[in-house]
Amino acid sequence: MSVDLSATTSARRAAMVERLEAEGVLTDSRLREALLSVPREVLLPHAYVRVSDPGVEPMGWRLLDGAHPDDREEWLDLIHSGESVLLQRDGERLNALTRGPVIGGRMTSMST
């Protein structure tokens, strides 16, 4: 990871923690320190975003790859949003994912 990305992700973690504290969601100082210390970009190297409208079947997804320059900003926003991050469809192998559009399947793993 480049120095610039490391500084960016550190700042994004701090902003996420500040936002969660302001919303009253984050009140435990130990959890606060963990959220500031743990690099989400290492734990969540990819993430799915839904691209189909609710009720549309089969569901359409797009896999963001944090290592890909075209995905990086959206991926960084998502993993530092404080929202659940969708990680796996139908039990697929996490080390064999391919960036881009995917049709169908149900999410079987997420980070909250």
Secondary structure by P-SEA (a helix, b strand, c coil): ccaaaaaaaaaaaaaaaaaaaaacccccaaaaaaaaccccccccccccccccccccccbbbbbbbcccccaaaaaaaaaacccccccccccccccccccccccbbbbccccc
